Amino acid sequence: MSDPGAGVVRAAILQAKWTGDTASMIDVHESYARSAAEQGAKVMGFQEVFNAPYFCQVQEAEHYRWAEPVPDGPTVQRMQALAKETGMVLVVPVFELESSGNYYNTAAVIDADGSYLGKYRKHHIPQVKGFWEKYYFKPGNLGWPVWDTAVGKVGVYICYDRHFPEGWRALGLAGAQIVFNPSATSRSLSSYLWKLEQPAAAVANEYFIAAINRVGVEEYGDNDFYGTSYFVDPRGQFVGETASSHDEELLVRDLDLGLIDEVRQTWAFYRDRRPEAYGPLVQQ
């Protein structure tokens, strides 16, 4: 794998409306991925459980049908072929079936040559009205991995995770340069927080964050997913405009990874950490 150093990486994220079935949803994402690649993107991330509706608005056993193995299931294998075709690193969030009765909210990370690098499993699982995720998902158990990819060091933190600073920090300590945060969050619940938390995490941990939200109202509830996806830099500033709050949209932005070292030399947060004083934070 190449080491891009501190260069500029062209990155893409997609907020998409649920099409009504998995086959057409995957087709939509493949089409946008090819468009992103034509625009020069080298890495792209999709929204939470991208190939399915946000079924967690209800608690019904029928929705286990959306789950599949990672990486051996059909969706991730198809995305491996897409990554190889487009030459892009892909972050692919799906509903993972590990074994009978064991399910996770997962994102597969695929390198630009189509090779499967690994997966992140969502740690923090909500159980509130419209977001009944504990019915479906076990808490993640694979830590906070960071992968050396063709575009640099990439990490993932999924949706509700973003409210918990510990994982953001773990990713930074592991060397992440770009963290993808695929989400499904609704207008009435969290829109105030959406443009606050990820920029604050980008500042505190001094890396780029790609915040991706679903968009539209889907068939299993009245959650109004408000899109507004964006990239934010280590200074907490948006990279270009945010996406629409109502419409499907592909964002392609240039991320100057050299800014990470510049910010870390100016705001020496990693130098001034006090890990020896933080023990009480993890005591039960």
N, C-alpha and C positions, 0 to 999 in steps of 0.2 A: 504494500500500500504506500502511496506517495504521502509525503509530509508537506502540506501546503505552507507551513510556517505561519508567518503573520500577514498573509496576503488577503486579497478581497475575494470573498466567496459569494457567488450569486445564489440566493436561496428562494424557495417558493413554499407557500402554504395555500391550502384550498379550504374554503368553507362552502359546503354543498347542501342543497336541499334533498331530503329523502325522496327517492324516485318511486318507491312502492315495492321494489323487489331487489334482491341482492345482485342479480345478473346485470341489470341496467345501472345499478349504483356503481358497480365495479367498472362498467363501460365508461361512465361519466368520469370517474377518477383517472382512468387510463387516458382518456382524451385530453383532460386538463394536464396530466403529467407530460404528455407529448408536446403540448403547447408550451409548458414551462421549459422543457428541454430546448425547444426551438428558440426560446428567448434567452438561452444561455444558462439556465439554472443548473446547478450541480448537486443540489440537495433539495428534498421536498418532504413535507410532512402533511399527513391527513388528520381529520378530526377523530374524536373518540368513537370507537366501534364503528369505523367508517363505512363498512359494508352492510350495515343493518340499521333499522330505526332505533331510536332511544327507547327501547322496550322497558326500561326500569321505571317508567311512569306507572306501571302496574306490576303486580306480583302474581304471575301466572306461569305454571310449569311449561306451557307450550313454547315459551320463549327460549328454553334451553336449546331449541333447534338451531339457533343462530351460532352456536359454539362449534369450534373446530380446532384440531391440533395445531400447534405452532412449534416448529416450522413446517410440519409435514402435511398440513391441510391444504386444500385447493387454493385458498385466497393468497396465503403467503407464498406459495410456490408460483402462482401467477404473477405476484408482485416481484419475485426474484427475476422472472423473465423480463418484466417491464424495466426493472433497474438496469439489467444488462443491455437491453435495447436502447434505452435513453442515456446510459452513462451517468445516471444520477444515484446518489445515496437516497434511500427511501425510509421514512419512519411510518410504520403501518399498524395502526391500532385496531385490534380485533377482540372478540369474545373467545377466550382460550378454553378448550377442553383439554385438561391434562390427563385425566383418567375418570372413570365412572364416579360421579359425585364430587369431582374436584374441578372447579372452574375459576378463572381469573380474568380480570380486566387488564389486557396485555397490549404491549406495542412491540412488534418485531422491528429490528433495525437491519437493513440490507445495504451492503456496500455497492459502489458504482459498477462493479463487475458482476453483480447478481449474487454474490456470496452472502449467505446468512451469517450475521455477526453475533446475534443474541437477542434477548428479549428483556423488557422491563415489565414487571407486574405491579400494578397500582397498590400502594401501601394502605392508604386511608380510604375507607369504604363508607359512604354516607348511608343513612337510613332515615330519611325525612320525606314528607309528602312530595310526591312527584319524582323522587330520587331514591327508590327502594332497592338500593344496590346490594345490601347485605343478603337479600333473598337469592341473589345470583352468584356473587363473587366472594371468594376467600381473600383475605388480605395478602398482599404480595409478600414473597419470601426470598427474593433474589437480590436484595440490597439495592444500591443505587449505582449500577454499572455505567461506565463511560467507555465508549468505543473509539478506537483509532480508525477513522474512515478516510476516504479519499479527499474529504474536504476539511479534515481536522477532527478534534475530539468532540463527540456528540453524546448527549445524555437525554433522558426522557423523564418527565414528571407528569402524571395524568390528572387532569381536572381537579377534583376535590383535594388532591395532594397539595395544590398551590397554597392552601390556607395554612400549611405547616412548614415553618422555616427550616426545620432540621434537614429535610431532604434536599432542598435547594443548596444548603451549605455542603452536604455530603457530595453533591455533584461537583461543586466548585473545588473542594479539596481533592477530588479525583481528577481534576484537570479539565473539566468541561469548558469548551469555548462557545458552543451553541447548545441550548437546552430547548427541546420541543415540548410544549405543554398542550396536548390535544384535549379538548374539553367538550362538554355538552351542558351549558348553563343557561338559565332562562331569565327573561327580562325582569320579572317581579322579584326574583330571589337575590340576584348578585350583580346587577348591572352597575351599581355604585362602586363595587369592589373591583370590577374587571380591569379598569384602567389605573388602578391603584396598586394592587398586589404584585403583579408581575414586574412592572417598572421598579418597584421597591426591591424586589428580589434580585433584579438585574444589577441594581446599584450595590446592594449589600454583598453580593457574591461576584460582581465585576465580570460578567459575561453576557452574551446575547441570549435573548429568550424569544422563541417563536410561539405566540399565544394563538391557538386555533379554536374557534367555537363553531358549533353547528348553527344553522340558520333556518328559521321557519317554524311552523306548527306541524306536528306529526300526528299519526293516526291513533296513538295509544294514550293521548292525554292532551291537556291544554297548555303545556309548557311552551312558551314563546321563545325559542332560541334566537338570540339577538346578534349573532355573527360578531362584527366589529373585531375581526382577527387582526393581528399586527405583529410586527417585529419591534423589539425594543433593544437599545444598545446598553453597554455597561455604564453609561451616564444616566440611564433611566429615560432617555429620549426616544420617541418613536422614530423608526427608520421609514421615512415617507408617511403617507396618510394611512389611517386604519381602513379596514374594509367596511363595506356597507353594513348597516344594522338590520337590513331586511332582505337583501338579495344575495344570491350565490356569487362568489367572486374568487378569482385567483390573484394572489399577491406575489410579485417577484421583486426582490430587493437585493441590493448589494450590501454585504456585511463586511466591514473592514476589521479583520481580526487583529490588526495591529493596534487598534484602539484598546484592546484588553490590557496589554502591558502598559500602555500610556496611562490608563486610568489607575492601574494598580500601583504605579510609581507615584501618582499624584495623591490618591486616596489609599493609604497603606493599610487597608483593613486586614489583609491576611497577616501582615507583619505584626499587627497589634492585637491579634486574637489572644485569648487567655484560656486555652483548653484545660489547663490545670485547675481552673476555678469553676469549671462548668459541670462538675460531677453531680450536684443536686438536680440538674435539669433532667437527668435520666433515671433518677431514683423513683421507685414506685410510690 
